[in-house]
């Protein structure tokens, strides 16, 4: 007498439902990541807790009177890009450290950032440490 159940269990695992879920999650994260924007409200720039040190750097300072200095040497706004490129030279691993006074007009600091971006230089915005 042969007693077997009619319901046979298939031991194979079907991956099609798992791949459907993975693709749906992938599409969801791709769509939501494009909608994420960074809000720039309530920013207090002059203070920060971390320190960044780089031995091979060029310091560009913008004073409250909108004077530009590169490593303690005063530079006119017209010659700023030329002087930065002269100090960096061919070593593109050098970092431009931008030190802007907290009372300086924002467009003066952006001028230095634009020069660094245009020439594909690494840059750091220097801020006062503390909390």
Protein Blocks (a to p, Z undefined) as FASTA:
>chain_A
ZZddfbdcdfbdcfklmmmmmmmmmmmmmmmmmmpccdfehiafkbcfbdcddfbdcddd
ddfkopaceehiacdfklmmmmmmmmnmmmlkbccdddddfkbcfklmmmmmmmmmmnop
acdddddedZZ
